[in-house]
Amino acid sequence: MRSDPDAIFDQFPALETARLTLRQIRPSDAPALFAIFSDPDVTRYYDQPAFTELAQAEGLAARMPQRFADRRTIRWGITRSTDDHLIGTCGYAEWKRHFRCAAVGYELAQSEWRQGIMTEALTAVLTFGFTRMHLNRVEAYVMTGNDASMRLLQKLGFQEEGLLRQYGYWQNAYHDLHLFALLKRDFSALQDFVKPA
Ligand SMILES: CC(C)(COP(=O)(O)OP(=O)(O)OC[C@H]1O[C@@H](n2cnc3c(N)ncnc32)[C@H](O)[C@@H]1OP(=O)(O)O)[C@@H](O)C(=O)NCCC(=O)NCCS
């Protein structure tokens, strides 16, 4: 297996956790993506309103794997190991290779909230990022009020570094975004994962 970060694009790296399988997103996931993204509670803090048409989800189901095929970045579909049905997605929205830095993004169907699913999925995604992608820093941008997302990040060891004033612009308004970041040296799951030989 090649060890340079770009080798991750040679074959889609499915990830397994105790309860979950993180796999490539496929066109057939469009209805499940529509169910997730048409819920205004899921998209409340997003730069786009809730989906109203299946075609929007079909576009997303095509774009997400295309970014992987273009060797730009990676987004996993989250399923329970017992079931191939997509319940969420997570991955790296932006990868600045020369800085060894990427931004993480994630969302989960509301029916699955508060069961530790995203903590479990992101632990695998972060472990993958800090090892296979050679990341040193993972960032997250969170809108004021998105307490679930902020607490999730803090639970994973992210630190809030500041408020990016009017950093986002969507729906005719500027939005302040909280910058969170996790450094490789501070990611405790990694210490368990990479045991000295
Ligand atoms: C943010 C989100 C992914 C959390 O997923 P989740 O699987 O429910 O999160 P977890 O169950 O792993 O919870 C992790 C921690 O976050 C906190 N948390 C999660 N949901 C919360 C909520 N609704 N209110 C307050 N705290 C919450 C808890 O502290 C929890 O830890 P604990 O259960 O040990 O106390 C989910 O709420 C979601 O999809 N939101 C909409 C999309 C979104 O906003 N994405 C992020 C954009 S920046």
The ligand as a Gaussian input file, in Angstrom:
#p B3LYP/6-31G(d) Opt

LIG

0 1
 C      -24.389000      17.789000      15.154000
 C      -24.900000      16.359000      14.959000
 C      -24.167000      15.719000      13.784000
 C      -24.606000      15.561000      16.250000
 O      -24.756000      14.181000      15.962000
 P      -25.111000      13.107000      17.135000
 O      -24.823000      11.749000      16.599000
 O      -26.474000      13.383000      17.626000
 O      -24.042000      13.490000      18.232000
 P      -23.597000      12.531000      19.443000
 O      -24.766000      11.708000      19.878000
 O      -22.352000      11.817000      19.045000
 O      -23.307000      13.593000      20.570000
 C      -22.027000      14.090000      20.916000
 C      -22.180000      15.130000      21.996000
 O      -22.771000      16.300000      21.457000
 C      -23.723000      16.849000      22.376000
 N      -25.017000      16.923000      21.708000
 C      -25.447000      16.197000      20.642000
 N      -26.662000      16.605000      20.264000
 C      -27.014000      17.596000      21.098000
 C      -28.144000      18.424000      21.218000
 N      -29.185000      18.305000      20.370000
 N      -28.161000      19.367000      22.176000
 C      -27.120000      19.514000      23.022000
 N      -26.005000      18.740000      22.970000
 C      -25.960000      17.800000      22.024000
 C      -23.716000      15.976000      23.600000
 O      -22.845000      16.602000      24.534000
 C      -23.114000      14.698000      23.110000
 O      -22.362000      14.023000      24.046000
 P      -23.078000      13.199000      25.251000
 O      -24.209000      12.450000      24.638000
 O      -21.982000      12.313000      25.751000
 O      -23.525000      14.234000      26.207000
 C      -26.438000      16.337000      14.695000
 O      -27.072000      17.076000      15.705000
 C      -26.803000      16.910000      13.342000
 O      -26.817000      16.218000      12.328000
 N      -27.125000      18.240000      13.299000
 C      -27.554000      18.885000      12.052000
 C      -26.425000      19.048000      11.055000
 C      -25.330000      19.983000      11.565000
 O      -25.608000      20.969000      12.219000
 N      -24.089000      19.649000      11.217000
 C      -22.923000      20.398000      11.657000
 C      -22.718000      21.645000      10.930000
 S      -21.318000      22.544000      11.577000

